[in-house]
């Protein structure tokens, strides 16, 4: 046996026996571990009731949200404490594309882009009332941690 083959066996066999380099955990494909993470989000939204002028309905509102894995790169996100607002989304690279349902009678969808280490995110979303009576746009910034303070997001186009 040549030295190269012997060196490969010395490294490969223990790695195989102890499971190094092989994983059944989905986190191995992520840039950071999102499951279980709590973020503080700050959002500003405009709202347009049907046939009415647009107003700035929420400005720099703050929530805590927690991500939980529910499939391969798929997550359920809920407010902490749980308000019934439920986000379902997929993380592809640093982009988290999501859809949400609210107990307040609307659906929302958006995309948040995470920083490379997962410490923060930002992005836009759009929402529509289930009965079609209003719609709006939001911008959100988030920082990891339940006690963090993300920067104010930019106003959506409809905010004066």
C-alpha positions as CSV (number, residue, x, y, z in Angstrom):
1,X,0.0,0.0,0.0
2,X,1.4,3.4,-1.0
3,X,1.7,6.2,1.6
4,X,-1.1,8.3,-0.1
5,X,-3.6,5.4,0.1
6,X,-2.5,4.7,3.7
7,X,-3.0,8.4,4.7
8,X,-6.5,8.4,3.1
9,X,-7.5,5.3,5.1
10,X,-6.1,6.8,8.3
11,X,-8.3,9.9,7.9
12,X,-11.3,8.4,6.2
13,X,-11.9,5.3,8.3
14,X,-12.1,7.1,11.7
15,X,-14.2,9.8,10.1
16,X,-16.6,7.2,8.8
17,X,-16.7,5.3,12.1
18,X,-17.4,8.5,14.1
19,X,-19.7,10.2,11.6
20,X,-17.6,13.2,10.9
21,X,-18.5,14.9,7.6
22,X,-21.8,13.0,7.5
23,X,-24.9,14.6,9.0
24,X,-28.6,14.0,9.0
25,X,-29.3,17.5,10.4
26,X,-30.8,20.0,8.0
27,X,-28.7,22.8,9.5
28,X,-25.7,21.6,7.6
29,X,-27.0,23.5,4.5
30,X,-27.5,26.8,6.3
31,X,-25.1,29.7,6.7
32,X,-26.4,30.0,10.3
33,X,-28.8,28.1,12.6
34,X,-32.2,29.7,12.5
35,X,-34.3,27.1,14.3
36,X,-35.1,28.3,17.8
37,X,-33.7,31.7,17.2
38,X,-35.6,34.7,18.6
39,X,-35.4,38.0,16.9
40,X,-36.7,41.5,17.7
41,X,-38.4,42.9,14.6
42,X,-39.3,46.6,14.0
43,X,-41.7,47.4,11.2
44,X,-43.4,50.3,9.6
45,X,-46.5,49.8,7.5
46,X,-48.9,51.9,5.3
47,X,-52.5,50.9,4.8
48,X,-55.0,51.8,2.1
49,X,-58.6,51.1,2.8
50,X,-60.5,50.5,-0.4
51,X,-61.4,53.8,-1.9
52,X,-59.6,55.8,0.8
53,X,-56.3,57.6,1.0
54,X,-53.2,55.7,2.3
55,X,-52.1,56.3,5.9
56,X,-49.1,55.2,7.9
57,X,-50.9,52.6,10.1
58,X,-47.9,51.3,12.0
59,X,-44.6,53.2,12.6
60,X,-41.7,51.5,14.2
61,X,-43.8,48.9,15.9
62,X,-41.8,46.2,17.8
63,X,-42.4,42.4,18.1
64,X,-40.4,39.4,19.2
65,X,-40.5,36.5,16.8
66,X,-39.2,32.9,17.0
67,X,-38.2,30.6,14.2
68,X,-38.9,26.9,14.4
69,X,-37.9,24.4,11.7
70,X,-40.8,22.5,10.1
71,X,-39.1,20.9,7.1
72,X,-36.0,21.2,5.0
73,X,-35.0,24.9,5.1
74,X,-38.7,25.5,6.0
75,X,-39.7,27.4,9.1
76,X,-42.7,28.4,11.1
77,X,-42.4,31.8,12.8
78,X,-44.6,33.0,15.6
79,X,-44.6,36.1,17.8
80,X,-43.4,35.7,21.4
81,X,-45.8,35.6,23.2
82,X,-47.9,33.9,20.5
83,X,-50.6,36.2,19.1
84,X,-51.8,33.8,16.4
85,X,-49.9,35.6,13.6
86,X,-48.2,32.7,11.8
87,X,-45.5,32.9,9.2
88,X,-44.4,30.0,7.0
89,X,-41.3,30.4,4.9
90,X,-38.2,29.0,3.2
91,X,-34.7,30.0,3.7
92,X,-32.7,29.8,0.5
93,X,-29.2,31.2,0.9
94,X,-29.8,34.4,2.9
95,X,-33.3,35.1,1.6
96,X,-36.3,34.1,3.7
97,X,-39.4,34.2,1.5
98,X,-42.6,33.9,3.5
99,X,-46.4,34.0,3.7
100,X,-48.5,34.7,6.8
101,X,-52.0,34.5,8.1
102,X,-53.3,36.9,10.8
103,X,-56.2,36.3,13.2
104,X,-57.0,40.0,12.4
105,X,-58.4,39.0,8.9
106,X,-55.5,39.5,6.5
107,X,-52.7,37.6,4.7
108,X,-49.2,38.9,4.2
109,X,-46.2,37.9,2.2
110,X,-42.6,39.1,1.9
111,X,-38.9,38.4,1.7
112,X,-36.4,39.2,4.4
113,X,-32.7,39.1,3.6
114,X,-30.4,38.0,6.4
115,X,-26.9,39.2,7.1
116,X,-24.2,36.5,6.4
117,X,-24.0,35.5,10.1
118,X,-27.7,35.6,10.7
119,X,-27.5,38.5,13.2
120,X,-30.0,40.7,11.4
121,X,-32.5,40.8,8.6
122,X,-34.5,43.4,6.6
123,X,-37.0,43.4,3.8
124,X,-40.4,44.4,2.5
125,X,-43.8,42.7,2.6
126,X,-47.3,43.3,1.3
127,X,-50.7,42.5,3.0
128,X,-54.3,42.2,1.9
129,X,-57.5,41.9,3.9
130,X,-59.3,38.6,3.5
131,X,-62.4,40.6,2.6
132,X,-60.6,42.9,0.2
133,X,-61.3,46.0,2.3
134,X,-57.7,47.2,2.8
135,X,-54.2,46.5,1.7
136,X,-50.7,47.8,2.5
137,X,-47.0,47.5,2.4
138,X,-44.4,47.1,5.2
139,X,-40.7,47.4,5.7
140,X,-39.1,45.4,8.5
141,X,-35.7,45.3,10.2
142,X,-34.8,42.6,12.7
143,X,-31.9,41.8,15.1
144,X,-31.2,38.5,16.8
145,X,-32.0,38.5,20.5
146,X,-35.1,39.2,22.6
147,X,-33.7,42.4,24.0
148,X,-32.1,43.8,20.9
149,X,-33.2,47.1,19.2
150,X,-33.1,47.0,15.4
151,X,-32.8,50.3,13.5
152,X,-35.9,52.0,12.3
153,X,-36.9,50.6,8.9
154,X,-37.5,52.9,6.0
155,X,-41.0,54.1,5.5
156,X,-43.0,52.3,2.8
157,X,-44.0,54.4,-0.2
158,X,-47.4,55.4,1.2
159,X,-46.2,56.8,4.5
160,X,-46.2,60.6,4.5
